[in-house]
Amino acid sequence: MNKDQVLGAFIFIVSIVVILVYIWLNFFTPWSYLVIQITAAAAIAGVFGILAWIGYTLATTPPPKPIEEIEKEVEKELKKIEEESKEEKTSS
């Protein structure tokens, strides 16, 4: 067995144990309401935490250059290369 298989088996076993403990806590203990509250709070915090990160990234990232501006820069570079190659041909 290689490391990936051992890690996979460990993750599988831990997942099954967590599922069984969660079901037991939800249906066979007096703490079921608290478990549901914690689960709901974690789910909401996770989803809206990711949305907040996406919003922050969109708000703080500068917009890309317009295509027209990029095309002008490419044209300038091409003209510069053409001029350099012409100068090389005339000097040789």
N, C-alpha and C positions, 0 to 999 in steps of 0.2 A: 504494500500500500504506500503510495506517495503522499507528500504533504497536503496536496489539494484534496485527495480523497479523505484523509483524516479530518481536515478542516470541514469538508462537506458533511461528513458523518456527525461531527460535533455540532454543527449548525442545525442539522436535521433533528438530532436528539434534543437539543436545547429548545428548539421551536415547538416540538411536540410536548415537552414538559411545560412550557409557558402556556400553551393552549389548554392543557389539562388543569393547570393551577388556576387559570383565568375562569374556566367553566366551573370549577369547584368553588372559587370565591364568589362567583355570581349566583350560583343556584343553591349552595349548601351551607352558606354562612350568613350571619346577620349583617355583614359588611357589603352586601351586594349593591345597595344604593351608592355607597361611597366608591366602590369599584367602577360603577357606571359613570359617576361624576368625574372621576379621575381620567377614565378612558375618553370621555367626551371632551374634557378640557385639553388633554394631550392632542387629540385629533384636530381640534379647532386651532390650538397654538401651532401645530405643525403646518397645517394648510395655510393659515394666514401669515405665519412666519415666512413661508416660501413666497407668498404673494407680496409681502412687504419687501423682501430682498429683491424681487423682480422690479417692483416699483422704484426702489432706491436706485437700482442699476440703471433703469431707464431715465430717471430724473437727473442722474449725475454724469451720464456718458454723453460726450459731445456728439452732435449729429455728424454723419459722414459728409464728405465734400460732394457737391453736386457733380453729376457725370460730365457736364459741360466743362467745368473747371479742370477735371482730370484729363479730359480730351485735349484741352489747350496745353496743359503741362506736357503731355505725351508728344504733341505736335512740336513744341519748342525743343524738346530733347531730340526728336528725329531730325529737325532742321540743324541742330548743333552737330549731330553725328554726320549728317551729309556734308556740312561745311568742313568739318575736320577731315573727312575722307577726300574731299576735293583738294584741300590744301596739301594733303600727303601725296596725291597723284601729281600735282603741279610741281612739288618740290623734288620728286624723284625723276 
